[in-house]
């Protein structure tokens, strides 16, 4: 059966193509996956030092699997996986090298910034070790399990966000944030504007997480054979959670990406379901914005006020002042690096937020680090674009996820940010392996088949 035929069967009868009784070679794969995703929503273990639950899960797992890697037979992995892994390792090496030669004294800020870029490498390695032994069907199951875990965890977080409207949840949330003083945290300052984030520290983190969740929800919606009561209710909570954060990445990136994906992957049998999802979105949005106890409703609506957009400027308003303004802090830092050290940057160790993915690497590693980062995004985008010829809707979701990463990068460092970046990497690497495992179909051109054969 060719890939195009498999995809047709997936749409009409999701998971009916799986062999009865087929099980993962090891339940440990799903246990590890669950631990990683749950840890992304975990509390701080040592708040003063910034150690979160994810650190105690990801790094020991990476160490164990690294030892296992040297004592077990090597299995085939996608070429693109090796390329991305190598480029990210090169990026880390370059940033550490520049830090060593540009910093005269050690700064406490070096450690968390270094950890932010090391964690994705550890995560990529773990996921590669989990996925390389799985068949195409098992990788599909892996993606589905990951999707369900992510959207359920986000739904629970949305319940916490909703509860914050009515009661004081600080006694719970404080364990997931750094800082004991309510107003010293971004979470606390966001709350005064009616932006409810649950356990996430800042609106961008929440918005990015809910954007990924909404995309996965649309994916599961397209894959379900019939309407699911649980899936519908989770969808309500995902929309509510994203809206309550009033994050621009969710409003301008996550929602459009999910809608585009749902329409792109639509077949005639699911037209009613898509219409129902749209009605669900309208109802939840209408209820929230008309709810008087939500003080953030006015803040949300002003983003779509024509007079305000005209006065402030669309780029400045929707980027939170990061872009479209000569006096913006992001613009100032870009100019500073360009004038002082454009080639190599300043290394790790800044004591202020770099609210832009491109600025982060330009500031820390100059044009060399920025070029490596842009190269990673370009390779991912081109690879997933070529896989569209496979006819799998997973290729469409992968391409939209990369587009979301590129777009959201103008608001924050997407692939290194706390918590949410873990969700992005899990989905990206899973899709990478899944699409590489799919056999080329007759609709592919010779170039596409060659690309698929080498895993690009």
C-alpha positions, -999 to 999 in steps of 0.1 A, spaced: 0 0 0 14 34 -10 17 63 13 -11 82 -5 -34 52 0 -24 49 36 -33 86 41 -67 81 25 -74 52 48 -62 73 78 -87 100 70 -116 77 64 -108 52 91 -82 66 115 -60 39 130 -80 11 113 -49 4 93 -30 -6 124 -26 -43 128 -47 -58 156 -27 -65 186 2 -44 174 20 -30 204 50 -8 209 82 -28 213 85 -13 247 60 4 270 90 23 283 89 45 252 55 59 262 65 61 299 95 83 289 74 104 266 48 110 294 75 119 319 91 144 295 58 161 287 45 161 323 78 175 335 74 205 312 44 214 333 62 206 366 71 229 395 105 243 405 123 219 427 149 244 438 135 278 432 165 298 441 187 280 416 160 277 390 160 239 388 127 226 375 113 191 374 121 189 336 158 192 345 157 162 368 139 142 340 156 152 308 193 152 317 194 119 336 174 103 307 199 117 282 228 103 302 212 69 305 203 67 268 238 80 258 254 50 277 228 27 260 237 42 226 273 30 228 263 -6 238 235 -13 214 234 -18 176 229 14 157 197 19 138 188 40 108 177 76 116 167 104 92 195 124 77 177 156 85 178 146 122 216 142 121 219 176 103 197 194 128 214 177 158 249 186 144 240 222 136 225 227 171 256 211 187 278 235 166 256 264 177 262 255 214 300 251 208 302 285 192 282 303 219 303 287 247 335 296 228 325 332 224 315 334 260 349 321 271 368 347 251 345 377 257 338 373 294 365 384 319 346 373 350 320 346 356 284 357 357 255 338 373 234 346 342 257 324 320 244 291 335 206 295 327 213 309 292 237 280 285 212 255 298 185 270 276 204 259 245 218 226 258 184 213 268 171 211 232 201 190 222 195 166 251 158 165 241 166 158 205 189 130 214 163 114 237 135 116 212 158 102 185 167 72 206 130 66 213 117 69 178 144 52 157 133 18 167 96 23 159 78 15 127 58 40 107 26 29 124 42 30 159 54 65 152 19 76 143 8 62 176 36 80 193 25 113 178 -11 106 188 -2 98 224 20 129 226 -9 150 212 -34 137 238 -10 142 267 -2 178 256 -38 189 251 -50 173 283 -22 190 303 -31 223 286 -67 218 294 -59 213 331 -38 245 330 -68 263 314 -90 252 343 -64 268 366 -65 300 345 -103 301 347 -102 295 385 -79 325 388 -107 348 377 -127 338 408 -102 328 434 -67 335 445 -45 307 430 -11 322 440 -6 296 467 -6 270 439 10 289 411 39 302 432 56 268 431 58 270 393 74 304 392 106 320 405 102 348 431 81 350 462 69 386 456 37 385 435 44 417 416 81 409 410 70 381 386 58 386 350 29 363 360 18 388 386 21 419 364 2 401 336 -26 393 361 -31 430 368 -40 433 331 -64 404 332 -40 380 315 -44 346 332 -16 321 325 -20 292 348 15 278 356 32 297 328 54 326 337 46 349 309 19 353 282 42 343 254 50 309 270 13 302 275 4 315 240 30 293 223 20 262 243 -17 267 234 -8 274 198 9 240 196 -20 224 215 -46 239 192 -27 226 162 -26 191 177 -63 194 186 -71 201 150 -49 171 140 -68 148 163 -101 163 151 -93 154 115 -81 119 125 -111 109 147 -136 87 129 -165 102 148 -171 132 170 -155 128 205 -171 143 236 -138 145 254 -121 161 224 -148 187 221 -145 197 257 -108 198 256 -111 221 226 -133 245 246 -106 246 273 -78 251 248 -95 280 232 -103 295 266 -68 290 279 -52 306 249 -76 336 249 -72 342 287 -35 346 281 -42 373 255 -10 362 238 -3 376 203 14 345 192 -19 326 200 -42 352 185 -21 359 154 -2 326 150 -18 297 168 -54 303 158 -47 310 121 -24 280 119 -50 257 133 -77 270 111 -55 268 80 -44 232 89 -80 221 95 -91 235 61 -60 222 43 -65 187 57 -103 188 52 -123 162 33 -161 163 26 -169 140 54 -155 164 80 -170 197 67 -197 197 94 -171 189 121 -149 219 111 -180 241 111 -188 229 146 -153 237 157 -156 272 143 -189 277 160 -173 265 192 -145 291 189 -170 319 183 -191 309 213 -161 306 237 -147 339 225 -181 356 228 -187 343 263 -153 353 276 -152 388 261 -187 395 275 -179 381 310 -176 412 333 -154 395 358 -127 391 332 -109 424 333 -87 413 304 -116 414 279 -110 451 273 -73 445 268 -80 418 243 -106 439 223 -83 469 220 -59 447 199 -86 449 172 -96 485 177 -90 502 144 -83 536 159 -57 522 183 -41 502 156 -38 533 134 -25 554 163 1 530 176 9 511 144 0 475 137 36 462 139 43 479 172 10 470 188 10 433 178 47 428 187 42 444 221 64 473 212 93 450 202 92 460 165 80 490 145 93 515 169 127 533 167 130 534 204 122 497 210 146 478 232 149 450 207 159 475 180 184 491 203 201 458 210 202 449 173 219 482 166 243 477 195 255 443 183 258 455 147 279 485 158 301 468 184 305 431 176 284 420 146 303 388 137 307 371 171 283 389 195 288 391 233 283 355 244 261 342 274 256 362 305 231 391 299 209 402 328 179 412 307 154 394 285 161 389 248 125 390 236 133 378 201 147 345 188 168 362 162 181 388 186 190 360 211 214 343 187 226 375 171 234 391 205 250 359 220 269 347 189 267 374 162 261 368 125 277 333 128 252 321 154 223 338 137 232 321 103 233 287 120 199 293 135 184 305 102 200 275 85 182 252 109 148 268 103 154 268 65 164 231 64 133 222 85 110 242 63 124 228 30 124 193 43 88 194 54 78 212 22 92 184 1 73 158 22 40 174 12 43 152 -19 37 121 4 1 131 8 2 128 46 -15 155 66 13 152 91 35 169 65 11 198 64 11 201 102 49 200 103 52 228 77 27 250 96 45 243 129 78 255 114 60 286 100 47 292 136 82 289 150 95 314 124 66 339 131 67 335 169 104 340 169 98 377 165 82 377 200 105 355 220 131 327 216 107 299 206 131 269 206 148 278 240 120 293 261 110 276 293 84 249 292 68 256 258 99 248 238 97 212 250 63 208 234 76 223 202 106 200 200 87 168 209 62 175 180 89 186 155 112 156 161 83 131 161 71 145 127 106 144 114 110 107 120 74 99 110 76 116 76 110 101 70 96 66 77 67 71 52 74 54 19 74 76 -13 42 75 -32 36 74 -70 27 111 -69 63 120 -59 87 133 -84 121 116 -88 137 144 -68 112 140 -40 118 103 -39 155 108 -37 150 134 -9 128 110 9 152 81 6 180 101 22 157 116 48 159 152 39 
